[in-house]
């Protein structure tokens, strides 16, 4: 079920130091905080910022959690007929 585009919670957020070595880790931690709280739209926004550079050490975790967050926002609230056991 598609609910339309998610709002970008951090659209206007810009780092003080754009080349900081802590930038990818910070966005990953912000994404984790939102993900753990069930706030998926801001989590997706934060994880997306890590993907700007594939060379960062947090890219793999961010893309994994981004996939989980995106899946959770598009998942149907009821099980499909093919997944029902009874």
C-alpha positions in Angstrom: 0.0 0.0 0.0 1.6 3.2 -1.1 0.8 6.2 1.1 2.5 8.8 -1.0 5.9 10.5 -0.6 7.3 10.7 2.9 8.2 14.2 4.2 12.0 14.9 4.4 12.4 15.7 8.1 16.0 17.0 7.6 15.6 18.8 4.3 16.8 22.1 5.6 19.5 20.6 7.9 23.1 21.4 6.8 26.2 20.5 8.6 28.5 23.1 10.1 31.5 21.3 8.7 30.5 19.6 5.4 33.7 17.4 5.2 33.5 16.2 8.8 34.7 12.6 9.3 31.8 12.2 11.8 29.1 13.2 9.4 28.1 9.7 8.2 28.3 8.3 11.7 26.1 11.1 13.1 23.4 10.6 10.4 23.5 6.8 11.0 23.0 7.4 14.8 20.2 9.8 14.1 18.5 7.3 11.8 18.9 4.6 14.4 17.3 6.8 17.1 14.2 7.4 14.9 14.1 3.8 13.7 14.1 2.4 17.2 11.3 4.8 18.2 9.2 3.7 15.2 9.6 7.1 13.5 10.3 5.8 10.0 10.0 8.9 7.9 12.8 10.8 9.8 14.8 7.6 9.9 14.7 7.3 6.1 15.7 11.0 5.8 18.7 10.5 8.1 19.9 7.2 6.5 19.6 8.8 3.0 22.2 11.4 4.0 24.7 8.7 4.6 24.4 7.4 1.1 26.0 10.5 -0.4 29.4 8.9 -0.2 30.0 5.2 -0.7 33.4 5.5 0.8 32.1 6.2 4.2 32.3 3.3 6.7 28.7 3.6 7.6 27.3 3.2 4.1 26.5 -0.5 4.4 24.6 -0.1 7.7 22.7 2.9 6.4 21.6 1.1 3.2 20.5 -1.9 5.2 18.5 0.1 7.7 17.1 2.3 4.9 15.8 -0.8 3.2 14.1 -2.0 6.4 12.6 1.4 7.0 11.3 1.7 3.5 9.9 -1.9 3.6 8.1 -1.1 6.9 6.5 2.0 5.5 5.2 0.2 2.5 4.1 -3.0 4.1 0.5 -3.9 4.2 -1.0 -3.9 7.7 -2.8 -7.2 7.0 -1.2 -10.4 5.9 -1.7 -11.4 2.3 -3.8 -14.5 1.5 -0.7 -16.4 0.4 0.9 -15.9 3.8 -2.1 -17.0 5.9 -1.6 -20.5 7.4 -5.2 -21.3 8.5 
